[in-house]
């Protein structure tokens, strides 16, 4: 019986070692393996973000450039009456530069642009003068910055000869876009 007890004791020690030594060690190995897999996933996500960061930075730079171009192509925010008066003076100065005369400059009601932080201001008027001066004035208007949109242009030519382009009368409708005033910073459209 003594041998049998020794064998059972050895078997009991082996089982105890397996249960209290090997099993926790194997569980610890499995836990570490799962932790390594999780860390690898996090690392791969981090690397993917870092790799995409350059693309994101480039796209952000493109968007900022487009926003800056938009801001440069529209007028700054200011009160409607001040805006219209300033633009009318600019138009009249340019007309005087090209020896043209304006009749009845009128402004339509300013309206907000849907989907954009802009106001649309529209001016209507007629001009009289030499045809070549009207053409020069028209080209100068198209090259203005911020951009002035010519939405309507009708011209009636008079007294043309083989040596002269004669005179002309032109009807214009110009559209100006201005930024909305910042919160509490004025009333660009009112």
Secondary structure, DSSP 8 states (H G I E B T S, - for coil): -HHHHHHHHHHHHHHHHIIIIIHHHHHHHHHHHHHHHHHHHHHHHHHHHHHHHHHHHHHHHHHHHHHHHHHHHSB----HHHHHHHHHHHHHHHHHHTT-EEEEEEE---EE-TTSSEEEEEEEEEEEEEHHHHHHHHHHHHT-SS-EEEEEEEEEEES--SS---EEEEEEEEEEEEE---TTS--TT-
